């Protein structure tokens, strides 16, 4: 009765997964990709039950819908460890074999194959014969690992540790590359001794095959050296071609190259060099490494545009219209390009100029170069020099190096396909140098119009004419460009856009562009001019328009979200409701003082993001003549403060200030927003005005802003950034601007609408500034008498009464 119960427990009903060309052994873990419908259903049922499934191999791997007669009777009961669904309906499962089993009966064939199987329980077999077979099998497997070199030694170590004979055969079988029939034969051997003998026989046969392969390889290597073999085969091919009357491949290749050289219209020197290389190629054996180098070199020579060039569009009006269409403002740049076109129309052999656009990020330097190429109808090539520190990037590698290539200039010309493209060298101020050379020095020849007609690349080795190329370089600042390189370029400074220009760019270009990119229509989202102005003033601080475009894109994203929820909705984004879209403003812009004050003067400053106002405050108190400067000032501004103080001391009597104020007065000069570094030579007269105001009690007119440097004698020196400073003064609500007389010529750059709102006072001496900026002195009010001390205090602490009358506030208690 116990035996019947044991047999009943080993019989199970399980879903069947047919395998193609794969055998899974007990104790073996394997990934399987399942895609057939019945197989997927079998996996899903197993996962729904207890993850147990029966794996059996098909007799023919090509059979798509196997029946009972197409599947081996002996298989493996396995457990599904992991399941992953892949795209396309395929399932990847990780299975682990548990035990052998035999199919007793097929229960269902649709929608999945379900079978009744009997599990084979491995008997515990221990005998001397089995032990001897195990040792022999391990020795054979060790020799197989050494000869095949396909199985890692770690695998052999793990196999040796297996003590169970049945598990040993299954583990070794899973690591061998055998035919499916051989593996199935091992799987069907239910008796452990028989299984050991079968595997020993198969392993011995595989060892013989491996040994035979090794002997054949050794014999072949000994009989024929590589060079002899190549020579023998080449001579055979030559004899066969001679008998057939055919030309040699090398001769055919040489003739083909000569025809290409003749059609390429190369310069005489280049043509002679190419023909010499063809002769060398014909003489050398075709399989040597140098032949490949010569072929690559000839390919580059023939691919370069030695005589190909595009025809310039010399229609000045059309070119000007394209430049205006792509960019607002930038009049100096556009004027320079139109001049170049005019000269090209008159002089056909003009050398290409080298123009350097210098300006802060985001002002459109790179896109301007693209517009120039479009206006001229030339090819456009861009080379970024940021971080380049290898001279070979410019001049190329010598052909003696493995993997040698021409420099990126020659590569760019090959890509362009013409010898007169617009070639943009981007970020020229961000090159560096190391042990591989100095790329900035290598560019000296490229960017010199007197030398670049014979530019020599190390790989090409013959001069290439770069004089027709219109080189445009860009940089954020000139201080990082080496002086010899800067001397070869025509610098055009792009200071950034004014608020008016940014407003026009946003309304005419950025807003329509972002609306289109976000799938919005003009009637769905309205962005007013005042909205754009507030965006510029309170949400961005930059010289260009990159962040402005990002903020406009943010508005479009939020608008798109609202319109998707309600397609009928129409949005109007105004300056008032802008914070509801973008949050609280991130920046503040300078505003004039609300009233005229003593010791506070409004200066004008230039920054990379445009002009701004600068309030300079001066306070004085009894002391020993010390001067304190705060507000994170640079060395230049500190020197301006010292010079201003010296001027005020030298003119103290005329300014209505006590002669000896410097002996018993401490002065503190402060520029607010102390976290922001401030430097430059523009604050001299502002500091002097604030000092004079504080010491003479004369208020500074609130509507007056000023800029200029001061000397010890009171002369006012010219400064830069006039256009940006005037725009800042107008934006801040100032009506009068004091500036050096020598800056009168710079007022031509100020927009006409700004000029109308400002009154300009041109000064040559500090005395003129004082007369214009300061009001009449403010009368000093007598200090209020101290309050009467209560009698209780008088009687309790009479000693302090006299001190309260004579000592300033701030007692130590």
VENRA-V426853 format. One line per field, one symbol per residue. ss: DSSP state (a for helix, b for strand, c for the rest). A space follows every 10 residues. Layout:
ss->???
//
This chain:
ss->caaaaaaaac bbbbbbbbbc ccccccccbb bbbbccaaaa aaaaaaaacc cbbbbbbbcc cccccccaaa bccbbbbbbb bbbbbccccc bbbbbbbbbb bbbbbbbbcc cccbbbbbbc cccccccaaa aaaaaaaaaa aaaaaaaacc ccaaaaaaaa ccccaaaaaa aaaaacccca aaaaaaaacc caaaaaaaaa aaaaaaaaaa aaaaaaaaaa aaaccaaaaa aaaaaaaaaa aaaaccccaa aaaaaaaaaa aaaccccaaa aaaaaaaaaa aaacccccaa aaaaaaaaaa aaaccccccc cccccaaaaa aaaaaacccc aaaaaaaaaa aaaaaacccc cccbbbbbcc ccccaaaaaa aaaaaacccb bbbbcccccc caaaaccccc cccccccaaa aaaaaacccc cbbbbbcaaa ccbbccbbaa aaaaaacccc caaabbcccc ccbbcccccb bbbbbccccc ccaaaaaccb bbbcccccaa aaaaaaaaaa aaaaaaaccc ccccbbbcaa aaaaaaaaac cccccaaaaa aaaaaaaaaa aaaaaccccc bbbccccaaa aacccccccc ccccccbccb bbbbbbbccb bbbbbbbbbb bbccccbbbb ccbcaaaaaa aaaaaaaaaa cccccccccc aaaabbbbbb bccccccbcc cccaaaaaaa aaaaaacbbb cccbbbccbb ccccbbbccc caaaaaaaaa aacccbbbbb aaaaaaaaac caaaaaacbb bbbcbaaaaa aaabbbbccc cccccccccc aaaaaacaaa aaaaaacccc ccc
//
